[in-house]
Amino acid sequence: MTQSPVSRWTRWSALAAAAVILGACAKGQQPPAAPADQTPAVPAVATVNGTSITRPEYDFYVKSLLNGKPTTDLTAEQKGQILDEMVSMELVAEQGEKDGLAKDSDVAARLAVARMRLLADAESQKYLKDKQPTDQELHAEYDSAVAQMDKTEYHARHILVASKDQADAIIKRLKAGGKFEDIAKAQSIDGSKTQGGDLGWFTLARMVKPFADAVKGLKKGETTPEPVQTQFGWHVIQLIDTRPLTPPPFDQVKEQITNRVIQKKLQAYVAELRKTAKIDKHL
């Protein structure tokens, strides 16, 4: 709680923008003041040159600073310090308005994107509020993921060089009895050279397609008879072993599956919105 306002603003600029962006859009169009005998709809914790810092803005800023920790951990002095920061921030923001920064193209763009993100996130949360995945949906998604996953892991090593001629020469050396590990350490340009080209265990989905196709076509102990080209260069690959891959149990990946189902629901919602939207692109 001892950081200066300047350092705190630097650290939390995005959060502060999120806290005040919607209110900032409405500055200059202040609603008529409520009669003195009525309680304002949105209570203010401070007023700076006639502009209110509202309780929701203050609460949001406090939660942002605490990273989810309970606000009860704050002392009265600390709460006052945070309010003073917001007062100072409002003063500087007002000066920025006077200096015309709100009309600066970069600032205006950042404000617009921040507003778009905030509203999109709020709408997403609202849409998903009563659409939490059921056990049936989760298990269906898990079964689908298991059906699509690789069922085999491969253990291979390779030698990566810059040209096909180099790779052809390496294959000749191997056929003449050269030791794969020694050649890899001496000539490979891949980081695995220090391990003799050993790539450890992997699934084919992790590898670029030409490499994966070549590995899949090998038997244990075999080396590719021809160099394999990828965007990284030319590979000479040797398959060491294979083993069946057991899918992780449902409970172990339930959180990831839940996130995946939620994401699919949100994607479907966005797809429906796009169907009825008039969209013109000008890139």
C-alpha positions as CSV (number, residue, x, y, z in Angstrom):
1,M,0.0,0.0,0.0
2,T,3.0,2.3,-0.2
3,Q,3.3,2.6,-3.9
4,S,3.0,6.1,-5.4
5,P,0.0,7.0,-7.5
6,V,2.1,7.2,-10.6
7,S,3.6,3.7,-10.2
8,R,0.1,2.3,-9.3
9,W,-1.4,3.9,-12.4
10,T,1.3,2.4,-14.6
11,R,0.7,-1.0,-13.2
12,W,-3.1,-0.9,-13.2
13,S,-3.8,1.4,-16.2
14,A,-5.9,-1.3,-18.0
15,L,-7.9,-2.0,-14.9
16,A,-8.5,1.6,-14.2
17,A,-9.6,2.1,-17.8
18,A,-12.0,-0.8,-17.3
19,A,-13.4,0.8,-14.1
20,V,-14.1,4.2,-15.6
21,I,-14.5,3.7,-19.3
22,L,-18.3,3.5,-19.4
23,G,-18.6,6.3,-16.9
24,A,-16.1,8.4,-18.9
25,C,-18.3,7.9,-22.0
26,A,-21.1,9.5,-20.2
27,K,-19.1,12.5,-18.8
28,G,-20.5,15.6,-20.2
29,Q,-24.0,14.2,-20.4
30,Q,-24.6,14.1,-16.7
31,P,-28.2,13.4,-15.7
32,P,-30.1,16.1,-13.8
33,A,-29.2,16.3,-10.2
34,A,-31.6,14.4,-7.9
35,P,-33.7,16.5,-5.6
36,A,-32.1,17.1,-2.2
37,D,-34.6,14.9,-0.5
38,Q,-33.9,11.9,-2.7
39,T,-31.0,9.4,-2.5
40,P,-28.9,9.3,-5.7
41,A,-29.3,6.1,-7.6
42,V,-25.5,5.5,-7.7
43,P,-23.8,6.7,-4.4
44,A,-20.6,8.6,-4.8
45,V,-17.5,8.1,-2.6
46,A,-16.0,11.3,-3.7
47,T,-16.6,14.3,-6.0
48,V,-13.8,15.9,-8.0
49,N,-14.7,19.3,-9.6
50,G,-18.3,18.2,-9.8
51,T,-17.5,14.7,-11.2
52,S,-18.5,11.7,-9.0
53,I,-16.3,8.8,-8.3
54,T,-19.1,6.2,-7.7
55,R,-19.1,3.4,-5.2
56,P,-19.2,0.7,-8.0
57,E,-16.1,2.3,-9.6
58,Y,-14.3,2.4,-6.2
59,D,-15.2,-1.2,-5.3
60,F,-14.1,-2.4,-8.7
61,Y,-10.8,-0.6,-8.4
62,V,-10.2,-2.0,-4.9
63,K,-11.0,-5.6,-6.1
64,S,-8.6,-5.1,-9.0
65,L,-5.8,-4.1,-6.7
66,L,-6.4,-7.0,-4.3
67,N,-6.4,-9.7,-7.0
68,G,-9.4,-11.3,-5.5
69,K,-8.4,-11.0,-1.8
70,P,-11.2,-10.0,0.5
71,T,-11.7,-6.2,1.0
72,T,-12.0,-6.8,4.7
73,D,-8.2,-7.2,4.7
74,L,-7.9,-3.5,4.2
75,T,-7.6,-1.0,7.0
76,A,-9.5,2.3,7.0
77,E,-6.2,4.0,6.2
78,Q,-5.6,1.8,3.2
79,K,-9.1,2.4,1.9
80,G,-8.5,6.1,2.2
81,Q,-5.2,5.8,0.4
82,I,-6.9,4.0,-2.5
83,L,-9.6,6.7,-2.7
84,D,-6.9,9.4,-2.7
85,E,-5.3,7.6,-5.7
86,M,-8.6,7.6,-7.5
87,V,-9.1,11.3,-6.8
88,S,-5.6,12.0,-8.2
89,M,-6.3,9.8,-11.2
90,E,-9.6,11.7,-11.9
91,L,-7.7,15.1,-11.6
92,V,-5.1,13.9,-14.1
93,A,-7.8,12.5,-16.4
94,E,-9.7,15.7,-16.3
95,Q,-6.6,17.6,-17.3
96,G,-6.1,15.1,-20.1
97,E,-9.6,16.0,-21.3
98,K,-8.8,19.7,-21.2
99,D,-5.6,19.0,-23.2
100,G,-7.7,17.3,-25.8
101,L,-6.2,13.8,-25.3
102,A,-9.7,12.2,-25.6
103,K,-9.6,13.3,-29.3
104,D,-6.2,11.9,-29.9
105,S,-6.6,9.0,-32.4
106,D,-4.5,6.5,-30.3
107,V,-6.2,7.4,-27.0
108,A,-9.7,7.3,-28.7
109,A,-8.9,3.9,-30.2
110,R,-7.7,2.5,-26.9
111,L,-10.9,3.8,-25.2
112,A,-13.1,2.3,-27.9
113,V,-11.4,-1.1,-27.7
114,A,-11.6,-1.1,-23.9
115,R,-15.3,-0.4,-24.1
116,M,-15.8,-3.1,-26.7
117,R,-14.0,-5.7,-24.6
118,L,-15.8,-4.8,-21.4
119,L,-19.3,-4.9,-23.0
120,A,-18.5,-8.1,-24.9
121,D,-17.2,-9.8,-21.7
122,A,-20.2,-8.6,-19.7
123,E,-22.6,-9.9,-22.4
124,S,-20.7,-13.2,-22.6
125,Q,-21.0,-13.7,-18.8
126,K,-24.7,-12.8,-18.9
127,Y,-25.3,-15.3,-21.7
128,L,-23.4,-18.1,-20.0
129,K,-24.9,-17.5,-16.6
130,D,-27.6,-20.1,-16.8
131,K,-25.8,-22.3,-19.4
132,Q,-23.3,-24.2,-17.2
133,P,-22.4,-27.5,-18.8
134,T,-24.3,-30.5,-17.6
135,D,-22.6,-33.8,-16.7
136,Q,-24.0,-35.3,-19.9
137,E,-22.5,-32.5,-22.0
138,L,-19.1,-32.9,-20.3
139,H,-18.9,-36.6,-20.8
140,A,-20.0,-36.3,-24.4
141,E,-17.2,-33.7,-25.0
142,Y,-14.7,-35.9,-23.2
143,D,-15.7,-39.0,-25.3
144,S,-15.4,-36.9,-28.5
145,A,-11.9,-35.7,-27.5
146,V,-10.8,-39.2,-26.6
147,A,-12.0,-40.5,-30.0
148,Q,-10.0,-37.8,-31.8
149,M,-6.8,-38.0,-29.9
150,D,-3.7,-40.0,-30.9
151,K,-3.7,-43.5,-29.6
152,T,0.1,-44.0,-30.0
153,E,3.2,-42.2,-28.7
154,Y,6.4,-42.3,-30.6
155,H,10.0,-42.2,-29.5
156,A,12.3,-40.9,-32.2
157,R,15.5,-39.1,-32.9
158,H,16.6,-37.0,-35.8
159,I,19.4,-35.1,-37.5
160,L,18.5,-31.7,-38.9
161,V,20.6,-30.1,-41.6
162,A,20.2,-27.2,-44.0
163,S,20.4,-29.0,-47.3
164,K,19.2,-32.2,-49.0
165,D,22.8,-32.9,-50.0
166,Q,23.9,-32.9,-46.4
167,A,21.0,-35.2,-45.4
168,D,21.8,-37.6,-48.3
169,A,25.4,-37.8,-47.1
170,I,24.3,-38.5,-43.5
171,I,22.0,-41.3,-44.7
172,K,25.0,-42.9,-46.6
173,R,27.2,-42.7,-43.5
174,L,24.4,-44.4,-41.4
175,K,24.1,-47.2,-43.9
176,A,27.9,-47.6,-43.8
177,G,27.7,-48.1,-40.0
178,G,27.9,-44.6,-38.7
179,K,26.5,-44.1,-35.2
180,F,23.4,-41.9,-35.3
181,E,24.0,-40.2,-31.9
182,D,27.6,-39.2,-32.9
183,I,26.5,-37.8,-36.3
184,A,23.7,-35.9,-34.6
185,K,26.0,-34.3,-32.1
186,A,28.5,-33.3,-34.8
187,Q,26.2,-32.1,-37.6
188,S,22.6,-31.5,-36.5
189,I,21.5,-27.8,-36.2
190,D,18.6,-28.7,-33.9
191,G,18.7,-28.2,-30.1
192,S,18.3,-31.9,-29.6
193,K,21.8,-32.5,-30.9
194,T,23.2,-32.5,-27.4
195,Q,21.0,-35.5,-26.7
196,G,22.2,-37.2,-29.9
197,G,19.0,-36.0,-31.7
198,D,16.7,-37.7,-29.2
199,L,13.2,-36.1,-29.2
200,G,11.8,-38.2,-26.4
201,W,8.2,-39.4,-26.5
202,F,5.6,-37.4,-28.5
203,T,2.3,-37.7,-30.4
204,L,2.2,-37.1,-34.1
205,A,-0.2,-34.2,-33.5
206,R,2.7,-32.3,-32.0
207,M,4.8,-32.5,-35.1
208,V,4.6,-30.8,-38.5
209,K,2.8,-33.0,-41.1
210,P,5.8,-34.1,-43.2
211,F,7.7,-35.1,-40.1
212,A,4.7,-36.9,-38.6
213,D,3.9,-38.7,-41.8
214,A,7.5,-39.9,-42.1
215,V,7.6,-41.2,-38.5
216,K,4.2,-43.0,-38.9
217,G,5.6,-44.9,-41.9
218,L,8.6,-46.3,-40.0
219,K,9.0,-49.5,-38.1
220,K,10.9,-49.7,-34.8
221,G,14.6,-49.2,-35.5
222,E,14.2,-48.0,-39.0
223,T,15.6,-44.7,-40.4
224,T,14.0,-42.7,-43.2
225,P,15.5,-43.9,-46.5
226,E,15.2,-40.4,-48.0
227,P,15.6,-37.0,-46.3
228,V,12.4,-35.4,-45.0
229,Q,11.9,-31.7,-45.7
230,T,10.0,-29.3,-43.4
231,Q,10.1,-25.6,-42.9
232,F,13.0,-26.2,-40.5
233,G,15.3,-27.9,-42.9
234,W,16.0,-31.5,-43.9
235,H,15.6,-34.3,-41.4
236,V,17.0,-37.8,-41.1
237,I,14.7,-39.6,-38.7
238,Q,15.0,-42.8,-36.8
239,L,12.1,-44.4,-34.9
240,I,13.2,-45.9,-31.6
241,D,10.0,-47.2,-30.2
242,T,6.2,-46.8,-29.9
243,R,3.7,-47.3,-27.1
244,P,0.0,-47.0,-26.6
245,L,-1.3,-43.7,-25.2
246,T,-3.8,-44.0,-22.4
247,P,-6.3,-41.1,-22.3
248,P,-6.3,-39.1,-19.0
249,P,-9.2,-40.0,-16.7
250,F,-12.2,-37.7,-16.9
251,D,-11.8,-36.2,-13.5
252,Q,-8.2,-35.2,-14.3
253,V,-9.3,-33.1,-17.3
254,K,-12.8,-32.1,-16.2
255,E,-11.8,-28.4,-15.8
256,Q,-10.3,-28.3,-19.3
257,I,-13.4,-30.1,-20.7
258,T,-15.7,-27.6,-18.9
259,N,-13.9,-24.7,-20.4
260,R,-14.0,-26.3,-23.9
261,V,-17.8,-26.8,-23.7
262,I,-18.3,-23.2,-22.4
263,Q,-16.2,-21.9,-25.3
264,K,-18.2,-23.9,-27.8
265,K,-21.5,-22.5,-26.4
266,L,-20.1,-19.0,-26.7
267,Q,-18.9,-19.6,-30.2
268,A,-22.3,-20.8,-31.2
269,Y,-23.9,-17.7,-29.7
270,V,-21.6,-15.4,-31.6
271,A,-22.3,-17.4,-34.8
272,E,-26.0,-16.8,-34.3
273,L,-25.4,-13.0,-33.8
274,R,-23.3,-12.9,-37.0
275,K,-26.1,-14.5,-39.0
276,T,-28.4,-11.5,-38.4
277,A,-25.7,-8.8,-38.4
278,K,-24.8,-6.5,-41.3
279,I,-21.1,-6.7,-41.5
280,D,-18.9,-4.7,-43.9
281,K,-15.2,-5.3,-44.0
282,H,-12.8,-2.7,-45.4
283,L,-9.3,-4.0,-44.9
